[in-house]
Amino acid sequence: MNRTLQRWTSLAGLACLSALSMASLAQAQQVYPTVDPKLKPTADSFYISPSSSELAAATPGHVLRYRALPATSLGTSVKEGWQLMYRSTNTKDQPVAMVTTVLIPKTAPATGRKLLSYQSFYDSLTLDCSPSGQATSNSLLEKTFFQSALNKGYVVTMADYEGLESQWIVAKNSGQGVLDGIRATQRFSKAGLNAQTPVGMLGYSGGGFATAWAAELAAGYAPELKIIGAAQGGLPVNPINVAKKVDGTFWAGAYLGAVVGLSRAYPEIKVEDYATPEGIEAIKDIGTRCLTGTPNLLTAYAYKEGADFLKDPNFLDLPEMQAINRDNTMGKFTPKMPLYVFESIGDQLMPIADVDNLVSFYCANRATVQYKRVAGTDHVLGALGLSGGLTYLLDRFDGKVAPNTCK
């Protein structure tokens, strides 16, 4: 490690940042060296959050620090890559720090740029599986789903919308994290965007969850954003209904991981108090895993049942669990932008009836929705529907009238 990198990555350097006044921090953007691809996020000081007072002094979407991605992480179509730490707001309405990765293609026009906010299905309990971490190591397989947008010159931003605590499947934290990631990208001068930049949002599965919540929350939380449409699929509309469906199946890890992820957003519910001794050990282990990387959550907990780890066989029906579930079930607000929703009829994880009901709610409240119920039973293969979602957004960017299947 060279001396410059040592200086910037030292905790002493962060302590100096803490000494800045609130007023100066609100305007400051700290520049970090180009990222080391060999350094995992959990060992990287870039991901250490500023203090609560420093975060409180910044507005939502303010860029706190940034750094360049190495050329080896960019691919042939990308001219520049940047990672931004920005200020967002969590479920408890507290200021928090998050990170987004910004890709600027070689074909991006000098003016009039457009922005695609892509929400990864990283479904993780550790930062090491975050989109920013995968982009740094050039292991982000999902790039194929938005490559055509890069080819057309669109700037792409990918927020680590679970936040630094990896709060998986948490509604407000995820949705607001996406919206503030868009704000931060627009405010980042090197992205060549501005407040009038049109934005499209795209995501599947966990990324569909974050996209859907960003769409529901946008009018109240970030009304200034010019969002031309949102495309979302594989939706976990009601987390408890998903948990009940996957309990004891190959996808059982999604149930157990969601319990851990939600517990991080609701610390007043101590999940260890509900667990058996074996469950307490499992909770510690699950907190280091993810669905789309290693150590893998699915393979470790396939075909397990909640009853293997929780004292109460009716854990999901407890009043406190139901209350948390209500906070994180879609259908709180009706999105104002046009929507494209796609769902496999036989999805092994997501109950299609929940998606049907969500779309009915949106339609009843005069949303513009194109809903595609597609044949298939494989949740993973359902991600191929992202190509149709991107086509939908490209049409909205081009000013075409949005289809509406609402009756």
C-alpha positions in Angstrom: 0.0 0.0 0.0 1.5 3.4 -1.0 1.8 6.3 1.3 -1.1 8.3 -0.3 -3.4 5.3 0.2 -2.3 4.8 3.7 -3.0 8.4 4.5 -6.5 8.3 3.1 -7.5 5.0 4.5 -6.3 5.6 8.0 -8.8 6.1 10.8 -6.8 9.1 11.8 -7.8 10.7 8.5 -11.4 10.0 9.2 -11.0 11.5 12.7 -9.8 14.7 11.0 -12.9 14.7 8.8 -15.0 14.4 12.0 -13.3 17.6 13.2 -14.8 19.6 10.4 -17.5 22.0 11.3 -21.1 21.0 10.3 -21.3 24.0 8.0 -18.2 23.1 6.1 -19.1 19.5 5.8 -22.4 20.3 4.2 -20.4 21.7 1.3 -17.4 19.3 1.4 -16.8 16.3 -0.8 -13.9 14.2 0.3 -11.9 12.6 -2.6 -10.5 9.1 -2.1 -7.9 7.4 -4.2 -8.9 4.9 -6.9 -10.3 1.8 -5.2 -8.1 -1.3 -4.7 -10.0 -4.2 -6.4 -8.5 -6.7 -4.0 -10.0 -4.9 -1.0 -13.4 -6.1 0.1 -15.9 -3.5 1.3 -15.8 -4.8 4.9 -12.1 -4.0 5.0 -12.3 -0.8 3.1 -12.3 2.5 5.0 -14.3 4.2 2.2 -17.4 2.5 3.6 -16.9 3.8 7.2 -19.8 6.1 7.9 -19.2 9.7 8.9 -20.5 10.6 12.4 -24.2 11.1 13.0 -23.7 14.9 13.5 -21.8 15.1 10.1 -24.7 13.2 8.4 -27.3 15.4 10.0 -25.5 18.5 8.6 -25.9 17.2 5.1 -29.1 17.1 3.0 -30.5 13.9 1.5 -28.6 13.0 -1.7 -25.5 15.1 -0.8 -22.3 13.5 -1.9 -20.0 13.0 1.1 -17.0 11.4 -0.6 -16.2 9.9 -4.0 -13.5 7.9 -5.8 -12.7 6.6 -9.2 -13.1 2.9 -10.2 -10.0 1.3 -11.8 -10.0 0.8 -15.5 -10.0 -3.0 -15.1 -13.5 -2.7 -13.5 -15.1 -0.7 -16.3 -15.4 -2.8 -19.4 -15.0 -1.7 -23.0 -18.2 0.5 -23.2 -17.5 2.6 -20.1 -15.4 5.7 -20.1 -15.5 6.5 -16.4 -16.7 4.8 -13.2 -17.2 6.5 -9.9 -18.3 5.5 -6.4 -20.1 8.0 -4.3 -21.0 7.9 -0.6 -24.0 10.0 0.0 -26.5 11.0 2.7 -29.8 9.2 2.8 -32.6 8.5 5.4 -33.4 5.2 7.0 -36.7 3.6 8.2 -36.4 5.4 11.5 -36.1 8.8 9.7 -32.4 9.0 10.8 -29.7 10.3 8.5 -27.4 7.5 7.2 -24.7 7.0 4.6 -25.0 4.9 1.5 -22.9 4.2 -1.6 -23.8 4.2 -5.3 -21.7 3.2 -8.3 -21.9 5.5 -11.4 -21.0 4.3 -14.9 -20.5 6.9 -17.6 -20.4 5.3 -21.1 -18.0 6.3 -23.9 -21.1 7.2 -26.0 -22.7 9.6 -23.5 -23.5 12.9 -25.2 -21.9 16.1 -23.9 -25.3 17.5 -23.0 -28.8 16.2 -22.5 -27.8 13.0 -20.8 -30.3 10.5 -19.4 -30.0 8.4 -16.2 -30.9 4.8 -15.6 -31.1 3.8 -11.9 -30.6 0.0 -11.9 -31.4 -1.8 -8.6 -29.4 -5.0 -8.3 -30.9 -8.2 -6.8 -27.9 -8.6 -4.5 -30.1 -9.7 -1.5 -27.3 -9.6 1.0 -26.5 -9.5 4.7 -22.9 -8.3 4.1 -21.4 -5.4 2.2 -19.0 -7.8 0.5 -21.9 -8.8 -1.9 -23.0 -5.2 -2.5 -23.2 -3.9 -6.1 -20.4 -1.5 -5.4 -18.2 -4.3 -4.1 -19.0 -6.5 -7.1 -18.5 -3.6 -9.6 -15.1 -3.0 -8.0 -14.0 -6.6 -8.5 -15.6 -6.8 -12.0 -17.9 -9.6 -10.8 -21.2 -7.8 -11.3 -23.0 -10.3 -13.6 -26.1 -8.1 -13.8 -24.3 -5.7 -16.0 -25.8 -7.7 -18.9 -29.3 -6.4 -18.0 -28.4 -2.8 -18.6 -25.6 -3.1 -21.1 -27.8 -1.9 -24.0 -28.5 1.3 -22.0 -24.8 2.0 -21.7 -24.4 1.3 -25.4 -27.1 4.0 -26.1 -25.1 6.5 -24.0 -27.2 6.4 -20.8 -25.5 7.0 -17.5 -26.1 4.2 -15.0 -26.2 4.5 -11.2 -26.5 1.4 -8.9 -27.1 2.1 -5.3 -26.2 -0.2 -2.4 -29.8 0.5 -1.3 -29.6 -1.8 1.7 -27.1 0.7 3.3 -23.9 0.1 5.2 -25.8 -2.2 7.6 -27.1 -4.4 4.8 -30.7 -4.0 5.8 -32.2 -6.5 3.4 -35.9 -6.3 2.5 -36.5 -3.0 4.4 -38.9 -0.8 2.5 -38.2 2.9 3.4 -34.5 2.3 3.8 -34.3 0.7 0.3 -36.7 3.1 -1.5 -35.2 6.3 -0.1 -31.7 4.9 -0.6 -32.5 4.5 -4.3 -34.0 8.0 -4.6 -31.1 9.6 -2.8 -28.6 7.7 -5.0 -30.3 9.3 -8.0 -30.0 12.7 -6.3 -26.4 12.2 -5.5 -25.6 11.1 -9.1 -27.4 14.2 -10.5 -25.4 16.4 -8.2 -22.0 14.8 -8.9 -20.4 17.2 -11.4 -18.4 14.5 -13.2 -21.6 12.7 -14.2 -22.7 15.6 -16.5 -26.3 15.6 -15.2 -28.5 18.2 -13.6 -31.8 18.6 -11.8 -33.8 18.2 -15.1 -32.2 14.9 -16.1 -34.8 12.3 -16.9 -34.5 9.1 -14.9 -35.8 5.6 -15.3 -35.7 2.9 -12.6 -35.3 -0.8 -13.2 -35.0 -3.8 -10.9 -35.9 -7.5 -10.3 -36.5 -9.5 -7.1 -34.7 -7.7 -4.3 -34.0 -5.0 -6.8 -37.6 -5.0 -7.8 -38.5 -4.5 -4.2 -36.2 -1.4 -4.0 -37.5 -0.1 -7.3 -41.2 -0.5 -6.3 -40.6 1.2 -3.0 -38.7 4.1 -4.6 -41.7 4.5 -7.0 -44.2 4.5 -4.2 -42.1 7.0 -2.1 -40.9 9.3 -4.8 -43.8 11.8 -4.8 -43.5 12.4 -1.0 -39.8 12.0 -0.5 -38.2 13.3 -3.8 -40.8 15.1 -5.8 -38.3 17.1 -7.7 -36.9 14.1 -9.6 -38.0 13.7 -13.2 -38.7 10.0 -13.1 -40.1 8.9 -16.5 -41.0 5.4 -15.5 -40.2 2.4 -13.3 -40.0 -1.2 -14.4 -40.0 -3.9 -11.7 -40.4 -7.7 -11.5 -40.2 -10.7 -9.3 -41.8 -8.7 -6.5 -41.8 -9.7 -2.8 -45.0 -7.6 -2.2 -45.7 -9.1 1.3 -42.5 -10.3 3.0 -44.3 -12.7 5.4 -46.3 -14.3 2.6 -43.0 -14.9 0.8 -41.4 -16.4 3.9 -44.4 -18.8 4.4 -44.1 -19.9 0.7 -40.4 -20.7 0.8 -40.2 -22.2 4.4 -38.8 -25.7 4.1 -38.0 -25.4 0.4 -34.7 -24.8 -1.5 -35.3 -21.1 -1.1 -35.7 -21.3 2.7 -32.6 -19.1 3.2 -34.6 -16.2 1.9 -37.0 -16.5 4.9 -34.2 -16.7 7.4 -32.1 -13.9 5.7 -35.1 -11.6 5.7 -35.6 -12.1 9.4 -32.0 -11.0 10.0 -32.2 -8.1 7.6 -35.4 -6.7 9.1 -34.0 -7.1 12.6 -31.3 -4.6 11.7 -33.9 -2.0 10.9 -36.0 -2.7 13.9 -33.5 -3.1 16.8 -36.4 -2.9 19.3 -37.2 -6.5 18.2 -34.3 -8.7 19.3 -34.5 -11.7 17.1 -32.2 -13.7 19.4 -34.9 -13.6 22.0 -37.2 -15.6 19.7 -34.5 -18.1 18.6 -33.5 -21.5 19.9 -29.8 -22.0 20.9 -29.2 -23.4 17.4 -31.1 -20.5 16.0 -28.8 -18.0 17.8 -25.8 -19.5 16.1 -27.6 -19.5 12.7 -28.4 -15.8 13.1 -24.7 -15.0 13.5 -23.8 -17.1 10.5 -26.6 -15.8 8.3 -25.5 -12.3 9.0 -22.3 -13.0 6.9 -24.0 -14.4 3.8 -25.8 -13.4 0.7 -28.0 -14.9 -2.1 -25.9 -13.9 -5.1 -22.3 -14.4 -3.8 -20.2 -16.1 -1.2 -20.6 -17.3 1.4 -23.9 -18.3 -0.1 -27.1 -18.2 2.0 -29.3 -20.5 -0.2 -27.0 -23.5 -0.3 -26.3 -23.3 3.5 -30.0 -23.2 4.5 -31.8 -25.0 1.7 -34.8 -27.0 2.9 -34.5 -25.7 6.4 -37.6 -24.7 8.3 -38.1 -21.7 10.6 -39.2 -24.2 13.3 -35.6 -25.5 13.2 -34.4 -22.2 14.6 -37.3 -20.4 16.2 -39.0 -21.2 19.5 -42.5 -20.4 18.4 -43.8 -22.3 15.3 -46.1 -19.4 14.7 -43.3 -16.8 14.8 -44.5 -15.1 11.6 -48.0 -14.6 13.0 -46.8 -12.9 16.2 -48.3 -9.4 16.5 -44.9 -7.7 16.5 -43.9 -9.6 13.3 -47.2 -8.7 11.6 -46.7 -5.0 12.5 -43.2 -5.0 10.9 -44.6 -6.8 7.9 -47.3 -4.1 7.4 -44.5 -1.5 7.3 -42.8 -3.3 4.5 -45.7 -4.5 2.4 -46.2 -2.7 -0.9 -49.3 -0.8 -1.6 -48.9 2.1 0.8 -48.9 4.8 -1.9 -49.7 4.9 -5.6 -46.7 5.8 -7.9 -47.2 8.9 -10.1 -44.8 7.7 -12.9 -45.8 5.0 -15.4 -45.1 1.5 -14.3 -44.1 -1.8 -16.0 -44.7 -4.8 -13.7 -43.8 -8.4 -14.7 -44.2 -11.6 -12.8 -43.9 -15.3 -13.5 -47.2 -17.0 -12.7 -45.5 -20.0 -11.0 -42.6 -18.1 -9.3 -41.3 -20.4 -6.5 -40.8 -17.4 -4.1 -43.3 -14.7 -4.9 -47.1 -15.4 -4.6 -48.6 -14.2 -7.8 -51.8 -13.3 -6.0 -49.9 -10.6 -4.0 -48.7 -9.0 -7.2 -52.2 -9.2 -8.8 -53.6 -7.4 -5.7 -50.8 -4.7 -5.8 -51.5 -4.0 -9.5 -55.2 -3.8 -8.7 -54.6 -1.3 -6.0 -52.5 0.9 -8.3 -55.1 0.7 -11.0 -57.9 1.5 -8.7 -56.0 4.7 -7.8 -55.6 5.7 -11.4 -51.9 4.7 -11.9 -50.7 3.9 -15.4 -49.5 0.3 -15.4 -48.5 -2.2 -18.0 -48.8 -5.6 -16.2 -47.3 -8.8 -17.7 -48.1 -12.1 -16.1 -45.7 -14.5 -17.8 -45.5 -18.2 -18.0 -42.7 -19.9 -15.9 -41.9 -21.2 -12.5 -38.2 -20.4 -12.1 -37.5 -17.2 -10.1 -34.0 -17.0 -11.5 -35.1 -17.2 -15.1 -37.7 -14.6 -14.4 -34.9 -12.1 -14.4 -34.8 -12.3 -18.2 -37.9 -10.1 -18.1 -35.6 -7.2 -17.3 -35.0 -6.9 -21.0 -38.6 -6.1 -21.6 -38.5 -3.7 -18.6 -35.5 -1.8 -20.1 -37.3 -1.6 -23.5 -40.3 -0.1 -21.7 -38.1 2.5 -20.1 -36.3 3.4 -23.3 -39.7 4.0 -24.9 -40.6 6.4 -22.0 -37.3 8.2 -22.5 -38.2 8.6 -26.1 -41.5 10.2 -25.2 -43.8 7.4 -26.4 -47.2 7.1 -24.7 -47.1 4.5 -21.9 -49.3 1.5 -22.3 -52.0 1.0 -19.7 -53.5 -2.5 -19.0 -55.6 -1.2 -16.1 -59.3 -2.0 -16.7 
